[in-house]
């Protein structure tokens, strides 16, 4: 089973029935696996904050949601995370490609990487960093945690975890 398939299998095992995604080359395999999973309703989003709104609607409609996105949009999601997700105590697993780390080929990605973890920390969002193969084995426990405590949770996945750029 590939890492992408393992991630989606953990989504299914934790009753995640709705996933929205924003295009991301690094997370493309997971997005494809979500699209091919018949028990998950997949809606692509144009922007991350729009995707969080879709997840809120799914949650309020009785579904367990998740979002797949890039860290470069954390800045535009701050208001949505605070006034919607956290205010309404929505559990929201956020699988996030952590662009801008070592070996990053795109210079503009670096600036957001410098701020990603501190922004999530400032928002009191539990954050986990998948950096090496095998880290995905923690995903099931992370998903159980977010649904138990009704909190958004960030799972950062960097290029090293995915095997490079």
Buried (B, 14 or more C-beta within 10 A) or exposed (E): EEBBBBBBBBBBEBEBBBBBBBEBEBBBBBBBBBEEBEEBBBBBBEBBBBBBBBBBBBBEEEBBBBBBBBBBBBEEBBEBBBEBBBEEEBBBBBBBBBBBBEEBEEEEBEEBBEBBBEBBEEBEBBBBBBBEEEBBEBBBEBBEBBBEEBBBBBBBBBBBBBEEE
